[in-house]
Amino acid sequence: MDTANRQPLPGDLVAEARKRVCDRVDELAERLVATSHAIHAEPELNFEEHLAHELLTNVLDEEGLPVVRGAYGLDTAFEADAGTEGPLVAVLCEYDALPGIGHACGHNVIATAGLGAGLAAATVAAELGGRVRILGTPAEEGGGGKVIMASRGAFDGVDAAMMIHPADADLENITSLAIQQARVVYEGRAAHAAAAPEKGLNALDAMVLGYGNVAALRQHIAPDERLHGIFIESGDKANIVPRRTVASWYARSPSLAGLEVLKTRLVACLEAGATAAGCGIQIDWIDGGYNEVVDNRALLARYIANAAAFGRDVEPAIAHQVVGSTDMGNVSYLVPGIHPMIKVAPFGTAIHTEDFARYAAEAEADQAIVDGAKVMALTMVDCWADPAVLDSARAEFAAVHG
């Protein structure tokens, strides 16, 4: 939105608004924490987050904010808006879990902190001349919910987007990697493994040889790049030369440009395995790859300043890094965005572990919900109160993305 004719709002109005959003989060705190615990207790996988969707949208309904359930053609997505004119800031909620280890990424915290921030900001949006959009974004853990929603218009007209992510420290950002997944199918020829093995073409050999090639390649890729894969189908019976096998591979790199190069090298390794075993190969890159997150420093500066008011010293992710991939990266290519990390667990506790899953529903995580909601709500107030914030964010975004 053009902010050329907007002027900074009076200081007393802004101060009162800041107090009100914090008070509103305090009013909601007990319910936010209870909702977090309920989501945590019933972990749901990609696009299956029906309970979480119901819990979160019920809160929005009962707090008087109209909500669109099943938004953008996704059963477990939602959207709620407040304000009628002015800059539009989106706050994002995630609530999917991981197979086997539940909420080991703490998405229950992300969901409820985002919910609290949006509800609090909604109480002052109209009088500050701003708009807020609360987006429930399913399937971050590999399903690309935000990518799908973006393609269907969820971020059209959005001036800035934000969310927080749990970690073992308060950090400015995740050390993010662009990622794309591949499904790899090898086709050989079945034969009796004892009576006539020479008549077979072993698709398992092709897959194993490809895996070995990638293992050798790992010595010669950049330290911050990643290649990892698993075997999904490896044959039917030991005395039958495997006719068909299937693998899943991930390629990750700090940038989209680097990812494209890495993908080419991965393909060469996998194809060489197929050639050596005399098998066919089909490599399908799965749509919805994740870009790296490009954090907007102008917005992040406001988040950091607001976090300090609650005793959270947000550090640069230099000495201590949390590495991962997220579809928030794709959002950051569309609009100015931030993805800071908030401390919910003892230092040194890695995400995607059973320990982290346990901490995601304990006292420190509960406090992070309240603090995170307040800090994001205050950052939204800053975006509406002073047009220079979004002007700087927009100029920075244009300089990075063109």
N, C-alpha and C positions, 0 to 999 in steps of 0.2 A: 504493500500500500504506500502511496505517496505521502510523505510526512512533511513536505516542504512548507505547508501553511500551519503546521502544528507548533505550538509553543509549550515550553515546560509548564507543568501545572504548579499552582501555588504550594509552597512548602507545607503549610498547615494541613491542606487537603491530603497531600501525599502521606504525611506523618500519621494522620488519622486512618487512612486506608491501610497502611502497613500494620497498625495496631489491630485493626479489625480482621485482617486476614489471619494474623497469628491467633487472635482470640477464637476465630472460627475453627481453626485446626484443633485448638485445645478442646472446643466443644465436641468435635468429631473424634477425638483421639481414641476413646474407649471403643467406639464402633469400628474405626479403622483397624485397630489391633485385633479385635475379635474377627473381623473379616479376613485379615491376613492369616490368622491361625486356622480358620476354617478352610481356606484355600490350601494352606500347607498340609493340613491333615488328609486331604483328598487330592493328591497330585494327579494331573491330567496331561496327556501328551498332545502333540501338535493337532490342532483343529478339533480336539475332543474336549475342550475346556468348558463343558456345559455348566457344571456347578459353579465354577469361578465366574463365568458370564452372568449367571443368574444372581449370584451374591452381589457382584459389583453393580449391575444395572438396577437391582432392587434398592440399593443404597441411593443411587441417583434419583430414582423415582420418589422414594420416601423423603428425600431432602428437597424435593420440589424442582428438580432440574429435568426437563423432558429428555428422554433418551431414545435413540433409535437402536433397537436390538437387531442382531443379524445384519449389521451395516455392511455396505459395499459387497453384498452377495456372499458374505462369509457368515456362517451360522453363529460363530462364537466371537465375532467382532461387534463393537458398539461405538456409538458417537453421541456426545451431548454437547450442546453449544449454549453459551450465554453472551449477552451483549448484542447490540444491534448495529454498531458502526465502529470504525477505528481499526487499528492494527489487530490482526488475528494471531494469537499465540496458541500453539498446540502443546498439550502435555500428554505423554504417551504412557500407557499401561501395558505391561506384559504379565502373563499369568500361566503360561505353559510350564510343564515340568520335564524332567529327564527320565528315560526308561531305567528302572531298577534303583535309582537313587533319589527319586522324587525332586523336591525343590532344592537341589544342590547348587542352583544358581540364584536362589532367593527371589524368584519372580513374584512370590507373594508379597514381598516388600516393595518391589517396583510398582505392582498394581495398586496397592493401597496408599503408598506415598503419592503417586500420580493422581489417584482419586481425591485424596485430601487436598492436594494443591489446587486441582481444578475447581472443586467445590468452594474452597476459600476464595480463590481469585474471582469466581463468579459473583460473589457478594458485592464486589466493588467495580466490576468491569464496566458497567453502563456509566456510572458517574465519573470514571476516569477516561471515558471515551475509548474503551478497548473491547476486544472480544476474546473469549477463551473457547477452545475446543478440546474436550477430553476424548481421546481415542483409545479404545480397547483393541489392542493389536495382537491377535493370536499367533501361535506357531513361530516364535522367534528361533527356537532350537532346531533349525534346519528347514522349516516349512516356508519361511519368507512371507509371513503375513503382511508385514509393512510394504513389501515389494508389490504384492497383489493389490493392497489397498491404494497405494500410490498410483498404480496404473489405472485405477478406477476413480481417481479424483479426490482422494482423502486429503491431499495436501495442496490442492488448488487454492490459491489465494492466501495460503498460510505465510505469515511473515517470519516466524521463528518456531522452532520445535525443541522440546527438552524432555529429558527423563533422567532418573538416577539409576544406578546399578549397584547392588551390594558387593562388598569386597572385605578385605581384612585391613583396609586403611582408607582414609579420606584422600582421594587422588583426583587430579584435574580431569583425567580421562583414562579410558581403557587403551592399552597398547593394541590397537586393532589391526587385523589382517584381512585383506580382501580374500574371499574364498569362493570356490565353485566345486560342486560335487559332480562325479561322473559315475555312471553305471556301465560296467564293462562286461560284455558277454563274449565268451570264447566258444566256437563251434568246431568240434572234431568229428571223429567217426567211432562208433561203438564197436567193440569186438570182445571175444572171450579172452580174459587176461591170462589164462593158462593154455587154452587150446590153440588160439591163433592171435597172439598179441600183435604180430607183425601186420595184421590187417586193420589195426586201429590207428587212430590219430588222437592222442591223449590231450583233451582240453584242460585237464588238471595240470599236466606238465606245462602247457602254455601259460597258465595263470601263475604257477609257481616260478617259472623262469622270468615272467614279467615282474613279479614281486621282488625277485633277487636283483634284477636290473635296477629297480627303484631304490632298493637298499644300498646298492653301490653308488647311485647318483646322489644320495643324501650327503655324502662326503663333499660334494662339489657344488652345492647350492648355498645361497647366502645364509648366514646364521639365523636370520629372522624369517626365513622361508620354511614351509612345512609341506611334507607329502606323507599321507598316512592312509592305509587301506585295510579292508577286511575281506575275507572270502565269505560269500553268502551261500553259494551252491558249489559243491565240490565233487559231485558224483552221486550215484545211487547205491552202488554195491562194490566191494573191493575186487570182486572177480570179473567186473565189467570195465573195460577201458572207458573212462568218462567221455561221453559224447558232448556234454555241454556243462560249462561252469560259469559262475557269475561272481564278480567282485564289485565292491564299492570303494571309490577313491575320493579323497579330498586333496585339493591343492590350495595352498595359502601363501600369500605374499603381501608385503606392506602396501602395495599399490596395485591398482588395476593393470597398469602397464606391465609391472613385474609379473603379475599373475598370468598374463597372456604368454609371456616367454616361458614361464614355468610349466604351463599346461602343454606347450609344444614339446618340452623335454620329457614330460611324463608320458605323453602319447608315444614318443619314440621308444621308450623303455618297454611299454606294454606291447606295442606292435612287434618289437624284436622277439619277445617271448613267443608270440603267436607264430611268427615266421619260423623260428627254430623248431617248433613242435609240429609244423605243417598244418596249423589250424587257422580258421577264420577268426576275425575279431570285429566287434562292433562297439564303439565308444560313444555313448550318449551323454553329452554335458547337460545336466539338469538345469532347467530354467530357474531363474530366481537366485542367481549367485549374489553374494554379499560384497558390496564395496567396503573399502576401509572407511572408518569414521574420520571426517574432517571437522574437528571441533572449532567452533567460531569463538575466537579469543575475546571479541567485544562482549558477547553474551556470557562467556565463561568468567570474565572479570567481575561481572555483577553477581554471578552465583558465588564466587569465592568470597567476595566482600560480605554477602549476606550470610554465608555459612559461618564466617568468623564471629558473627554476633551470637552464635549458639555454641561457641567454643570448639568449632570444627576448623582445624587448620588444614586446609586443602593443599596437598603437596603436588609438585610436578611429578609425573610418572617417569622418572629418570632412574633413580637408584632402585626403586621398587616398582615392578611392573606387574600388571594383571593382563595377560595376553589372551585374546580371543577374537571371534568374528561375530558380527551382529548385523541384522538388517537395518539397524539405525544408521549404518554407513550409507545405505542407499538414500535414506531420508536426508542425510547431510549433504548429498549431492544435489538435492532439490531445493532446499531452503536452509538458511542459517540454523545450525543445531548444536546442542551440547549433550554429552553423555558422561557426566562425572560419576565417580565411584564414591560410595558412602560406606563408612566402616560399620560392620555388623558382627564381626567375629574377631577373635584374637589374631594379632599380627602373625603372619606365616601360615594361616589357614587358607588353603587353596580352594578356589571355586571348583565345582563339579566333583566334590568329594562327599562322602557320607558325613564327615565332621561338619562341613559347611552347611549341609542340609539341616543338621541338628541346630546349629547356631541361628539359622534363618527364622526360627520361631522362639528365640529366647529374648531376654530383656534388652540386650544391646540392639537387636534388630527392631524390637518394638519402638525403642527410642529413635532409631533411624527413620522409621516411618513418619513420626511426628516432626522431627527436625527436617527431614527431606521435603515433606509437604510444605512446611513453612518457608524454607529457603527457595523452593521453586515458585511458590506463590509470590514471595517478595520480588523475585527476579521478574516475574510477569508484571508486577506493579511498576518496576523500573522501566520496563519496555513501554508501558503506556504513559508514564508520568513524564518521561524525558525523551523527546523524539531523537535526540542525539544517539541514544543507545541503539535503536534499530537502524538509524542512518549509518552508524559505524559498522554494525553487523552486516548490513546490506552491501556496503562498499567493500568490506573484507571478503564477503562471499563472491562478489563479482571479480575481485582481483585473483581469487583462487581458481574459480571455475569458468571465468570468462563470460 
